Amino acid sequence: MRAARTPLRRSAGPIASALAGLSLFCAPALPDEVLTPARVDGAALTPKDHALSEAEKSRREREGVQTHGVVDYAWDEEGRFIVVPVEGQLWLYARQTGALRQLTNTPASDIDAKVSPHGNYVSFIRDDNLFVVPTAGGAERALTAGGTELSSWGTAEFIAQEEFDRTTGYWWSPDETRVALCRVDVSDVDVIERPEINASGATTVRQRYPRAGRRNARVEVYIESIATLERTRVDLGGSSDVYIPRVDWSKDGRTLYVQRLARDQRHLDLLAVEPASGASRVILTESSPHWVEVTSDFTPLHDGRFLWTSERSGYRHLYLYSGDGRLIRQLTRGDWPVDKLEGVDEARGIALRELCGHLSGSRHAAADRALPARWTARSLDRGEPPGGGASLLSVRVPPSLAAVRHAHRRGRSAALVVTAHAAGL
């Protein structure tokens, strides 16, 4: 399972105050896990005089976040650190020591914070530019400069966030030597006026909005060296009027995968990009006379192969491909769809797929997962379920870690036990 950021939301119980701080709790879930239960107190860390940026307000609106305190967090892939944004400022929790320290403290809002794969850096977006700060201590460093509201670095444009559920605009390479990032230019996008109504009244807001048939944001993808800041532009093809719904690195970092979607959403290409030159080639294409659905199921494997889902048969099913885009085999088939690919245990050659998820409330809130989702295990080599099905209650965590998270929903506590096999990824 991939290390991930997890937006949370809650009501504040009997107080019902939007100023109440949501906290994050960490505790061991395995018998041999040595970890003192800890709490990141959102209420105590929330600055009293900090105003959220418009970018952060927009992100929260799209994610359904309506409270304050710890509304988001992200692991590194090795499970050493958790970065916790609190009202635009970043805090870092070290799992081994239990230490919590503040990383940033500026009038700006630091958004889209991540811990790099090996836990050596925390990265974030500030004022439309990408920054990093070492987790071991030291000064922060800007990886880009010159970003503005009209031309930003490392951000996700409106369509990426609203239509494709892509809330980030940059991606660490597995070895932390490079970062892939978007350059977003919205200068040609129409400005519209929209009403904004809340508890304090109603106002009119002017914003860049990509209306149907009009100009969209221009999105470019670059690959930048962390050490030298040298930047290489990715060849996305001849047309700039396309969507970039997904970007992923191969497990060895030798290939960047970019999904390029035609504006009419009937043609989706998977590009394999050579990081040093930015040269790309199409290795897989999905086409439909009606509509190609974008998913988050693309999963690179350590041996160079990857998993992909497609509706080419009339139902969404799981396929196994070689690294150069050659189909190896179809893993699932039948008159039913695979709802979602949730994780892969590569050591056992098993992919976990969701057949029917019992999820109540919002998909954004971990505490809203009231019932276990139903899963079956699917063998990567034989395309057969090994030993029948399994039941899991899952949120995404680092593969090396088992954790317990407590979240609050309408005054009630719910403990979520999350486990992942260290050998699985």
Secondary structure by P-SEA (a helix, b strand, c coil): ccbbbbbbbbcccccccccbbbbbbbbbcccccccccccccccccccccccccaaaaaaaaaacccccccccccccccccbbbbbcccbbbbbbccccbbbbccccccccccccccccccbbbbbcccbbbbbbccbbbbbbcccccccccccccccccccccccccccccccccccbbbbbbbbcccbbbbbbbbbcccbbbbbbbbccccccccbbbbbbbbbccccbbbbcccccccccccccccccccccbbbbbbbcccccbbbbbbbcccccbbbbcbbbbbccbbbbccccccccccccccccccccccbbbbbcccccccccccccccccccccccccccbbbbbbccccccccccccccccbbbbbbbbbccccccccbbbbbbcccccccccbbbbbbcccbbbbbbbbbbcccc
